[in-house]
Amino acid sequence: AIPEGAIEEEGSVVSGVILGLQNMAGIKKSKAWMNYAALVSLGGVVGPFLSSAVVYWIKAVSSKCPERTNWIGLNCGIFGQIATVS
């Protein structure tokens, strides 16, 4: 867990960006955990639909070139892992 006031006291560029984004979005620090919980819940709802759409798109693309199905799947998987980590 991040100690209370750690982001404000750090003074780094990243902490400044985080605080600036919080101010622009109108997020009060005492209520930030509620916004985070709502965002996680939204991801749980939107994620499966987005995943299904991507799977159907990959199937459509790979059906045009059946000899490249493995390469298309491999490349999409690697791209997904990189995008998730970023």
N, C-alpha and C positions, 0 to 999 in steps of 0.2 A: 504494500500500500504506500501511497505517496503521503508523506507527512504534511500536515496542515501548513499552508503558506510556502511550501517548497518551490512552487513554480514562480511565485511573485518574488521570492528572495534570490532565485538563481541568477537572473539577469542575463541569460543567454539569448541568442537570436531566436531560437526555437521557442523558448518560453514566452518571448515577446509576441511571436506570431500566434501562439495558442491563446494568450490573453487578448490579443487584438481580435481574433476570430470570435472569442466569447463575447466581447463587447459589441461587435458588429451584429451578432446573432441575438443579442439581448439576453444571454444566458446568465442568470444569477448563480454565483458559486454555490450557494446553499441548495439550489435546486438542480445542479448539474447532473447529479446521479439519476434524477428522474428522466432527464433528456437522454442520457446514455441508455437507460433501461428501455425507453421507448424506441430508440434507434435499433437496439438489439432485437426487440420484438418485431419491428418492421422488417428487419433482415430475415427473420424466421418465416415471415409471411411471403415476402417477395422472392426470396432465394429459390424455393422449389419451382415457382413459375418460370423464373429466369433460367434456371438450370434445364428445365424441360424444353424451353424454346431453343436454347443453345444446342441441346442434343438433337432436336429435329433439324436444325440448320446444318449441323455437321453431317447428319445422315443424308440430307439432300445434296450437299456438296460432294460427299464421297460416293453417292450413287452415280454421279456423272463420270467419275473416274474410279471404277471398282478396283483397279490394279493398285491404286494409291491409298486405299482405305486405311491401312496400317500407318502409313506416313502421316496422313491427315489427322488421325486420332492421336498419334504420338506428339505431333507439333501442337495441336490444340491443348493437349494435356500439359505440355511443358509451358506453353504460353499462360495457361490458367494458373499454374503453380507460381510462375514469376509475377503475374498480376496480383495474386493473392498475397504474396510476401511484400510487394511494394507498398 
